[in-house]
Amino acid sequence: MPKMKTKSSAKKRFTLTATGKIKRKHAYKSHILTKKTTKRKRNLAYSAVVNSTDEKRIKSVLCC
């Protein structure tokens, strides 16, 4: 059986932390930024941790 490949889309969107959690970026930060407040844009810039309900699914496409 050959090795399973990592999904390229998942590889670009998620990173694993040292403790095994999965980091992700926020949505709504790419365009139409003029109507969004500075506070909102700043908070969207920080990364977030993936919810525990989605972790198993994402780890399967990351092949870890």
Phi and psi restraints in degrees (range 20) as a CNS / XPLOR table:
assign (resid 1 and name C) (resid 2 and name N)
       (resid 2 and name CA) (resid 2 and name C) 1.0 -73.5 20.0 2
assign (resid 2 and name N) (resid 2 and name CA)
       (resid 2 and name C) (resid 3 and name N) 1.0 163.4 20.0 2
assign (resid 2 and name C) (resid 3 and name N)
       (resid 3 and name CA) (resid 3 and name C) 1.0 -65.7 20.0 2
assign (resid 3 and name N) (resid 3 and name CA)
       (resid 3 and name C) (resid 4 and name N) 1.0 147.7 20.0 2
assign (resid 3 and name C) (resid 4 and name N)
       (resid 4 and name CA) (resid 4 and name C) 1.0 -79.1 20.0 2
assign (resid 4 and name N) (resid 4 and name CA)
       (resid 4 and name C) (resid 5 and name N) 1.0 137.7 20.0 2
assign (resid 4 and name C) (resid 5 and name N)
       (resid 5 and name CA) (resid 5 and name C) 1.0 -88.0 20.0 2
assign (resid 5 and name N) (resid 5 and name CA)
       (resid 5 and name C) (resid 6 and name N) 1.0 147.7 20.0 2
assign (resid 5 and name C) (resid 6 and name N)
       (resid 6 and name CA) (resid 6 and name C) 1.0 -75.2 20.0 2
assign (resid 6 and name N) (resid 6 and name CA)
       (resid 6 and name C) (resid 7 and name N) 1.0 138.0 20.0 2
assign (resid 6 and name C) (resid 7 and name N)
       (resid 7 and name CA) (resid 7 and name C) 1.0 -68.1 20.0 2
assign (resid 7 and name N) (resid 7 and name CA)
       (resid 7 and name C) (resid 8 and name N) 1.0 126.7 20.0 2
assign (resid 7 and name C) (resid 8 and name N)
       (resid 8 and name CA) (resid 8 and name C) 1.0 -62.9 20.0 2
assign (resid 8 and name N) (resid 8 and name CA)
       (resid 8 and name C) (resid 9 and name N) 1.0 -35.4 20.0 2
assign (resid 8 and name C) (resid 9 and name N)
       (resid 9 and name CA) (resid 9 and name C) 1.0 -65.9 20.0 2
assign (resid 9 and name N) (resid 9 and name CA)
       (resid 9 and name C) (resid 10 and name N) 1.0 -39.0 20.0 2
assign (resid 9 and name C) (resid 10 and name N)
       (resid 10 and name CA) (resid 10 and name C) 1.0 -70.8 20.0 2
assign (resid 10 and name N) (resid 10 and name CA)
       (resid 10 and name C) (resid 11 and name N) 1.0 -36.9 20.0 2
assign (resid 10 and name C) (resid 11 and name N)
       (resid 11 and name CA) (resid 11 and name C) 1.0 -60.8 20.0 2
assign (resid 11 and name N) (resid 11 and name CA)
       (resid 11 and name C) (resid 12 and name N) 1.0 -35.5 20.0 2
assign (resid 11 and name C) (resid 12 and name N)
       (resid 12 and name CA) (resid 12 and name C) 1.0 -79.5 20.0 2
assign (resid 12 and name N) (resid 12 and name CA)
       (resid 12 and name C) (resid 13 and name N) 1.0 -23.5 20.0 2
assign (resid 12 and name C) (resid 13 and name N)
       (resid 13 and name CA) (resid 13 and name C) 1.0 -100.2 20.0 2
assign (resid 13 and name N) (resid 13 and name CA)
       (resid 13 and name C) (resid 14 and name N) 1.0 -25.6 20.0 2
assign (resid 13 and name C) (resid 14 and name N)
       (resid 14 and name CA) (resid 14 and name C) 1.0 -124.4 20.0 2
assign (resid 14 and name N) (resid 14 and name CA)
       (resid 14 and name C) (resid 15 and name N) 1.0 149.0 20.0 2
assign (resid 14 and name C) (resid 15 and name N)
       (resid 15 and name CA) (resid 15 and name C) 1.0 -132.4 20.0 2
assign (resid 15 and name N) (resid 15 and name CA)
       (resid 15 and name C) (resid 16 and name N) 1.0 146.3 20.0 2
assign (resid 15 and name C) (resid 16 and name N)
       (resid 16 and name CA) (resid 16 and name C) 1.0 -91.1 20.0 2
assign (resid 16 and name N) (resid 16 and name CA)
       (resid 16 and name C) (resid 17 and name N) 1.0 140.1 20.0 2
assign (resid 16 and name C) (resid 17 and name N)
       (resid 17 and name CA) (resid 17 and name C) 1.0 -90.3 20.0 2
assign (resid 17 and name N) (resid 17 and name CA)
       (resid 17 and name C) (resid 18 and name N) 1.0 172.4 20.0 2
assign (resid 17 and name C) (resid 18 and name N)
       (resid 18 and name CA) (resid 18 and name C) 1.0 -65.4 20.0 2
assign (resid 18 and name N) (resid 18 and name CA)
       (resid 18 and name C) (resid 19 and name N) 1.0 -28.6 20.0 2
assign (resid 18 and name C) (resid 19 and name N)
       (resid 19 and name CA) (resid 19 and name C) 1.0 -86.7 20.0 2
assign (resid 19 and name N) (resid 19 and name CA)
       (resid 19 and name C) (resid 20 and name N) 1.0 -2.3 20.0 2
assign (resid 19 and name C) (resid 20 and name N)
       (resid 20 and name CA) (resid 20 and name C) 1.0 97.8 20.0 2
assign (resid 20 and name N) (resid 20 and name CA)
       (resid 20 and name C) (resid 21 and name N) 1.0 2.3 20.0 2
assign (resid 20 and name C) (resid 21 and name N)
       (resid 21 and name CA) (resid 21 and name C) 1.0 -79.9 20.0 2
assign (resid 21 and name N) (resid 21 and name CA)
       (resid 21 and name C) (resid 22 and name N) 1.0 164.5 20.0 2
assign (resid 21 and name C) (resid 22 and name N)
       (resid 22 and name CA) (resid 22 and name C) 1.0 -114.0 20.0 2
assign (resid 22 and name N) (resid 22 and name CA)
       (resid 22 and name C) (resid 23 and name N) 1.0 126.8 20.0 2
assign (resid 22 and name C) (resid 23 and name N)
       (resid 23 and name CA) (resid 23 and name C) 1.0 -95.3 20.0 2
assign (resid 23 and name N) (resid 23 and name CA)
       (resid 23 and name C) (resid 24 and name N) 1.0 148.7 20.0 2
assign (resid 23 and name C) (resid 24 and name N)
       (resid 24 and name CA) (resid 24 and name C) 1.0 -141.5 20.0 2
assign (resid 24 and name N) (resid 24 and name CA)
       (resid 24 and name C) (resid 25 and name N) 1.0 165.8 20.0 2
assign (resid 24 and name C) (resid 25 and name N)
       (resid 25 and name CA) (resid 25 and name C) 1.0 -95.6 20.0 2
assign (resid 25 and name N) (resid 25 and name CA)
       (resid 25 and name C) (resid 26 and name N) 1.0 161.2 20.0 2
assign (resid 25 and name C) (resid 26 and name N)
       (resid 26 and name CA) (resid 26 and name C) 1.0 -83.5 20.0 2
assign (resid 26 and name N) (resid 26 and name CA)
       (resid 26 and name C) (resid 27 and name N) 1.0 153.8 20.0 2
assign (resid 26 and name C) (resid 27 and name N)
       (resid 27 and name CA) (resid 27 and name C) 1.0 -84.9 20.0 2
assign (resid 27 and name N) (resid 27 and name CA)
       (resid 27 and name C) (resid 28 and name N) 1.0 173.6 20.0 2
assign (resid 27 and name C) (resid 28 and name N)
       (resid 28 and name CA) (resid 28 and name C) 1.0 67.5 20.0 2
assign (resid 28 and name N) (resid 28 and name CA)
       (resid 28 and name C) (resid 29 and name N) 1.0 32.3 20.0 2
assign (resid 28 and name C) (resid 29 and name N)
       (resid 29 and name CA) (resid 29 and name C) 1.0 -119.3 20.0 2
assign (resid 29 and name N) (resid 29 and name CA)
       (resid 29 and name C) (resid 30 and name N) 1.0 5.4 20.0 2
assign (resid 29 and name C) (resid 30 and name N)
       (resid 30 and name CA) (resid 30 and name C) 1.0 -94.5 20.0 2
assign (resid 30 and name N) (resid 30 and name CA)
       (resid 30 and name C) (resid 31 and name N) 1.0 -38.2 20.0 2
assign (resid 30 and name C) (resid 31 and name N)
       (resid 31 and name CA) (resid 31 and name C) 1.0 -152.3 20.0 2
assign (resid 31 and name N) (resid 31 and name CA)
       (resid 31 and name C) (resid 32 and name N) 1.0 174.8 20.0 2
assign (resid 31 and name C) (resid 32 and name N)
       (resid 32 and name CA) (resid 32 and name C) 1.0 54.8 20.0 2
assign (resid 32 and name N) (resid 32 and name CA)
       (resid 32 and name C) (resid 33 and name N) 1.0 54.9 20.0 2
assign (resid 32 and name C) (resid 33 and name N)
       (resid 33 and name CA) (resid 33 and name C) 1.0 -92.8 20.0 2
assign (resid 33 and name N) (resid 33 and name CA)
       (resid 33 and name C) (resid 34 and name N) 1.0 -10.0 20.0 2
assign (resid 33 and name C) (resid 34 and name N)
       (resid 34 and name CA) (resid 34 and name C) 1.0 -68.6 20.0 2
assign (resid 34 and name N) (resid 34 and name CA)
       (resid 34 and name C) (resid 35 and name N) 1.0 -33.9 20.0 2
assign (resid 34 and name C) (resid 35 and name N)
       (resid 35 and name CA) (resid 35 and name C) 1.0 -85.8 20.0 2
assign (resid 35 and name N) (resid 35 and name CA)
       (resid 35 and name C) (resid 36 and name N) 1.0 -7.2 20.0 2
assign (resid 35 and name C) (resid 36 and name N)
       (resid 36 and name CA) (resid 36 and name C) 1.0 -90.8 20.0 2
assign (resid 36 and name N) (resid 36 and name CA)
       (resid 36 and name C) (resid 37 and name N) 1.0 142.7 20.0 2
assign (resid 36 and name C) (resid 37 and name N)
       (resid 37 and name CA) (resid 37 and name C) 1.0 -72.4 20.0 2
assign (resid 37 and name N) (resid 37 and name CA)
       (resid 37 and name C) (resid 38 and name N) 1.0 159.4 20.0 2
assign (resid 37 and name C) (resid 38 and name N)
       (resid 38 and name CA) (resid 38 and name C) 1.0 -61.5 20.0 2
assign (resid 38 and name N) (resid 38 and name CA)
       (resid 38 and name C) (resid 39 and name N) 1.0 -40.3 20.0 2
assign (resid 38 and name C) (resid 39 and name N)
       (resid 39 and name CA) (resid 39 and name C) 1.0 -61.9 20.0 2
assign (resid 39 and name N) (resid 39 and name CA)
       (resid 39 and name C) (resid 40 and name N) 1.0 -43.6 20.0 2
assign (resid 39 and name C) (resid 40 and name N)
       (resid 40 and name CA) (resid 40 and name C) 1.0 -64.5 20.0 2
assign (resid 40 and name N) (resid 40 and name CA)
       (resid 40 and name C) (resid 41 and name N) 1.0 -43.3 20.0 2
assign (resid 40 and name C) (resid 41 and name N)
       (resid 41 and name CA) (resid 41 and name C) 1.0 -66.1 20.0 2
assign (resid 41 and name N) (resid 41 and name CA)
       (resid 41 and name C) (resid 42 and name N) 1.0 -38.5 20.0 2
assign (resid 41 and name C) (resid 42 and name N)
       (resid 42 and name CA) (resid 42 and name C) 1.0 -64.1 20.0 2
assign (resid 42 and name N) (resid 42 and name CA)
       (resid 42 and name C) (resid 43 and name N) 1.0 -44.5 20.0 2
assign (resid 42 and name C) (resid 43 and name N)
       (resid 43 and name CA) (resid 43 and name C) 1.0 -67.7 20.0 2
assign (resid 43 and name N) (resid 43 and name CA)
       (resid 43 and name C) (resid 44 and name N) 1.0 -29.8 20.0 2
assign (resid 43 and name C) (resid 44 and name N)
       (resid 44 and name CA) (resid 44 and name C) 1.0 -73.8 20.0 2
assign (resid 44 and name N) (resid 44 and name CA)
       (resid 44 and name C) (resid 45 and name N) 1.0 -22.1 20.0 2
assign (resid 44 and name C) (resid 45 and name N)
       (resid 45 and name CA) (resid 45 and name C) 1.0 -71.5 20.0 2
assign (resid 45 and name N) (resid 45 and name CA)
       (resid 45 and name C) (resid 46 and name N) 1.0 -29.5 20.0 2
assign (resid 45 and name C) (resid 46 and name N)
       (resid 46 and name CA) (resid 46 and name C) 1.0 -74.6 20.0 2
assign (resid 46 and name N) (resid 46 and name CA)
       (resid 46 and name C) (resid 47 and name N) 1.0 150.3 20.0 2
assign (resid 46 and name C) (resid 47 and name N)
       (resid 47 and name CA) (resid 47 and name C) 1.0 -81.4 20.0 2
assign (resid 47 and name N) (resid 47 and name CA)
       (resid 47 and name C) (resid 48 and name N) 1.0 160.1 20.0 2
assign (resid 47 and name C) (resid 48 and name N)
       (resid 48 and name CA) (resid 48 and name C) 1.0 -127.3 20.0 2
assign (resid 48 and name N) (resid 48 and name CA)
       (resid 48 and name C) (resid 49 and name N) 1.0 166.1 20.0 2
assign (resid 48 and name C) (resid 49 and name N)
       (resid 49 and name CA) (resid 49 and name C) 1.0 -99.0 20.0 2
assign (resid 49 and name N) (resid 49 and name CA)
       (resid 49 and name C) (resid 50 and name N) 1.0 138.4 20.0 2
assign (resid 49 and name C) (resid 50 and name N)
       (resid 50 and name CA) (resid 50 and name C) 1.0 -66.7 20.0 2
assign (resid 50 and name N) (resid 50 and name CA)
       (resid 50 and name C) (resid 51 and name N) 1.0 142.5 20.0 2
assign (resid 50 and name C) (resid 51 and name N)
       (resid 51 and name CA) (resid 51 and name C) 1.0 -63.5 20.0 2
assign (resid 51 and name N) (resid 51 and name CA)
       (resid 51 and name C) (resid 52 and name N) 1.0 147.8 20.0 2
assign (resid 51 and name C) (resid 52 and name N)
       (resid 52 and name CA) (resid 52 and name C) 1.0 -62.5 20.0 2
assign (resid 52 and name N) (resid 52 and name CA)
       (resid 52 and name C) (resid 53 and name N) 1.0 -26.5 20.0 2
assign (resid 52 and name C) (resid 53 and name N)
       (resid 53 and name CA) (resid 53 and name C) 1.0 -70.4 20.0 2
assign (resid 53 and name N) (resid 53 and name CA)
       (resid 53 and name C) (resid 54 and name N) 1.0 -25.5 20.0 2
assign (resid 53 and name C) (resid 54 and name N)
       (resid 54 and name CA) (resid 54 and name C) 1.0 -97.4 20.0 2
assign (resid 54 and name N) (resid 54 and name CA)
       (resid 54 and name C) (resid 55 and name N) 1.0 -9.8 20.0 2
assign (resid 54 and name C) (resid 55 and name N)
       (resid 55 and name CA) (resid 55 and name C) 1.0 -58.9 20.0 2
assign (resid 55 and name N) (resid 55 and name CA)
       (resid 55 and name C) (resid 56 and name N) 1.0 -46.6 20.0 2
assign (resid 55 and name C) (resid 56 and name N)
       (resid 56 and name CA) (resid 56 and name C) 1.0 -60.7 20.0 2
assign (resid 56 and name N) (resid 56 and name CA)
       (resid 56 and name C) (resid 57 and name N) 1.0 -41.8 20.0 2
assign (resid 56 and name C) (resid 57 and name N)
       (resid 57 and name CA) (resid 57 and name C) 1.0 -64.7 20.0 2
assign (resid 57 and name N) (resid 57 and name CA)
       (resid 57 and name C) (resid 58 and name N) 1.0 -42.9 20.0 2
assign (resid 57 and name C) (resid 58 and name N)
       (resid 58 and name CA) (resid 58 and name C) 1.0 -71.8 20.0 2
assign (resid 58 and name N) (resid 58 and name CA)
       (resid 58 and name C) (resid 59 and name N) 1.0 -39.2 20.0 2
assign (resid 58 and name C) (resid 59 and name N)
       (resid 59 and name CA) (resid 59 and name C) 1.0 -63.3 20.0 2
assign (resid 59 and name N) (resid 59 and name CA)
       (resid 59 and name C) (resid 60 and name N) 1.0 -31.3 20.0 2
assign (resid 59 and name C) (resid 60 and name N)
       (resid 60 and name CA) (resid 60 and name C) 1.0 -68.5 20.0 2
assign (resid 60 and name N) (resid 60 and name CA)
       (resid 60 and name C) (resid 61 and name N) 1.0 -34.2 20.0 2
assign (resid 60 and name C) (resid 61 and name N)
       (resid 61 and name CA) (resid 61 and name C) 1.0 -83.5 20.0 2
assign (resid 61 and name N) (resid 61 and name CA)
       (resid 61 and name C) (resid 62 and name N) 1.0 -17.5 20.0 2
assign (resid 61 and name C) (resid 62 and name N)
       (resid 62 and name CA) (resid 62 and name C) 1.0 -86.5 20.0 2
assign (resid 62 and name N) (resid 62 and name CA)
       (resid 62 and name C) (resid 63 and name N) 1.0 -9.5 20.0 2
assign (resid 62 and name C) (resid 63 and name N)
       (resid 63 and name CA) (resid 63 and name C) 1.0 58.6 20.0 2
assign (resid 63 and name N) (resid 63 and name CA)
       (resid 63 and name C) (resid 64 and name N) 1.0 49.3 20.0 2
